[in-house]
Amino acid sequence: MSPRPFVRLNMAMTADGKIATSTRSVHTFGSPRDARHLYELRASSDAILCGARTVEETNATLGNGGESFRRLRLRNGRAEHPVRVIVSGSGSFSTEARIWSHRFSPIHVWTGPTVTAARRQALQACADVVWTSPTDPIDLAAGLAQLAQDHGIRDVIVEGGGQLNDALLRAHLIDELHLTLCPRIFGGRTAPTISDGTGIEHITEAPGFTLKSLRRHGDELFLVYSRGTPLPT
């Protein structure tokens, strides 16, 4: 088995690169075709990786999308439902989040080494697995490796938010990038983008990608990129 799963990042964004408004209002702004694309990608993945804040703000349950996608997962050689992995470096992920009331598949939580014993115990009472990173910030490569080695995870789909995306991109852990470009402009200096967080200081460190495909459905563009080489100076 590979030392880590194959990692896809899937995001819908406005034409100015935003994934929510400046007030962090998170509503679906993509088309029904974009929603279907999301569930098709989930159907080819063993696990979904998502940031805690995104799960809380969207009331996400991270399911398989219903019966037709359940059957597609089985045809793709996957379990009926994806394993759900929530990244919460501070361990502050709410034990009242909606996802806990939907127990159709295992829920993993990744935390940092400085999380208090009380917070870790609270998460352990809810989650199927609580994995503690050896370093702070979370060692995402180590987390992915333990998914592969301890849980047999071959493919992971990442669904945000911007800070988790940024950390994965800076660590060059994204193998394939799926972007839906939607015909909207949100604007706003504080509106979240597909890659927030620390960012890249030097252009030579920026992850590079190669365009694999581009499809148009209505007014949306569906772009797929594969991991390439860092940008030249």
N, C-alpha and C positions, 0 to 999 in steps of 0.2 A: 504493500500500500504506500501511496505517496506520503511524504512526511507532513503534508498539510493538504486540506481539501482545495479543489479548484474554486476560486472566489469570483463571483459576478457581482457587480454593483448595478442596481437598477433604480433610476430616478426619473420622475417627470419634472420638468422645469419650464418656467416661462422663457420668453425670448431674451429676457435680460438675466437669466440664470437663477431666478428666485424659486424657492420651494414653498414659501409661505409669505404672507404679507408682513409689513413692518410691525404689526401687533402680534405676530406669530399665530394668526388665525389660520388654522390648518383645515382646509376643505378640499375635496377632490375638484381639481380644475382641469383634469384630462378627460378625454372622451371615453365612452364605453369600450372602444378598441384598446385604449391604453390600459384600462382595468383588466381586460382579457389578457393582454400581453403580460401583465404582472403575474396573473395566476398561471399562465403557461410557463413562465420562468420558475415559479415556485414548484411546478409539477416536475421539473427536471432537477430539483435540488433536494438534498437530504435534510437541509436545515436552513432556517432563516436567522440572520444576525441583525439585531436592531438596537439602537440606543435606548436607554431607559426613558429619557425625556420624551422621545418620539412616541414610544408605546403609550405613555401616560397621556400625552396631549391629544393623541388620535383615538384613544380608547381601543387600541388595536387588540385583536385576539390572534392574528397571524395564522389564519386557518388555510385550508386547501382550496377554498373558493366554491365548494359545493360538489354535487354528485358527478357532474361531467368532468371536473378536474380531478376528483378522486379516482375516477376510472383512468384518466390520462396518467396520473401518477403510477398506477399499477402497471399500465402498459410500458411506462418508462423504467420499470423495475424499482420503484420507490415504495416506501411505506404509504399507507393511506393518508397520513398527515405528516407534515414536516416537524422535525425537532425545532423548538423555539429557543433562541439564545439571546438573552438580554444583557447588555453591557452597562454596568453601573459602577464606575470606579469608586465613588464615594459610599456605595452601599445604601444610598437613600431611596432606591426604587421602592415605591409604595406597596405595602402588603395588601392594600385595598384596591389595587389596579384591576381593571375589568378582566384582564387576561387570566387571573388566578381562578376565576369562576368557570373557565372553559378548559377542562382537563383532557382534551382529546389526544394530546401528545405531550412528551416530556418538555419541561421548561427548565432551562439552564440559566443561571445568573453568574456573570463574571464580575468580580470585585477586585479592588486594590488591597495591598497588604496592610494599610492603615485603618481599615474598617474596624469599628469597635466589635468586641465579642457579642454585645447585645444585638447590634444590627445584623451581624452574621447569623446569629441564632434565629432571629426573626425571619430572615430570608430562607434559612434552611428548613424552617417549619412550613414554608410555602413551596419552595422549588424542589424539583427532583434532583438537581445537581447544583451546588454552589462551588465554583472554581475560583480560587484566589491566586491572582497573578503574583509572581515572585518579585515584581518591580512595580513602582509607581512613577509614571502612568502605566496603565495596564500593558503588558507585553502581549500584543495581539497575535504575533507569530506563534508564541508559546500556547496561547489559547486555541488557535486553529490546529496546532499540532496535536494537542490533547483530544480535540474533537475527532481527528482522524484515527489516532492510535488507541484511544480508550472507548470510543463510541462508534467507530466504523463510518464516520461521515466522509463522503467523497466529494460532495458539491455543496457550496454555501451560496445563498443569495443574500446580499446586503441591501437593506432598505432604509438607510439613514439612521439618525439625522446627520446634519452637516459636520458636526465635530467628529463623529465616528468615521464618516467618509474621509475626512481630512487625515485622521491618524492612519487609516489603512492605506491611503494614497501615498502619504509621506514614507511609509514603511515599504512601499512597492509590493503590497500584498493583493492588489486588484489585478486579476488576470484578464477580465473582460468587463467592459463598461457599456451598459445599455442606457441610452438617454432618449426620452421622449420630449421633443421640443414643441411646446404648446403656444398657440397664437395669442398670448396675453403678455402684458407688461405690468408688473407690480410696483417696481421702483422701491425707493426707500433705502437709506444708508444702512439701517439696522435690520432690514429684511433678510432672513436666513437664505443662504445659497447652498448649492449641492456640496460645497467643501468649505466649511468654516474652521474655526479653531486656530491652531498655530500658523498654518500656512507654510509656504516655501520662501526661504530667504534668498536663495541664489538660483538662477534659472538652470544651472547645471544639475541641480538636485530635483528638478521637476520631473515627475513621471511622464513618459511619452507613450502615446498610443497610436495605433494604425487603424484607419477606417476599414472595417470589414464589410459593412453593408449600410445602405440608406434606403428606406422605404417611405413613401408618402401615403397617408390615409386621411382623406379630407384635407384639413388645414394643418395637420400634425406631421412632424417628421420623426421617424423612428431610426435612431442611429446606433450602430453597434461597433465598438472599438475593441481591438485586442491589445494586450500590453506590448509596448515597443521599447525603445531605448530613451533615456533622458534627453531632453532638448539640448542642442548645441549652444555654445556661448555665442 
